[in-house]
Amino acid sequence: GDFVLKRYSEENFDNTPGPDSGASEALVAKFINADDSYFEYNSATSSRSGLVTIRLALEDEGEYIQLLHQVHVDNAP
């Protein structure tokens, strides 16, 4: 099947994997190319901040696009 990205709301965060049975879901994106998409965190050191990189690749009927976003995470207690 196709890989999709969903957003869940009214979620209670606990140690159980997956969404709560009462959480509502909304489709954010479909046709995700899982081989080229990733979420990566490079931890901070004492001299620089950490970096979160998110790459989302979408592919459908021969059309392909990659979306990339990077966010610095402050290295502060």
Secondary structure by P-SEA (a helix, b strand, c coil): cbbbbbbbccccccccccccccbbbbbccccccccccbbbbbbbcccbbbbbbbbbbbbcccbbbbbbbbbbbbccc
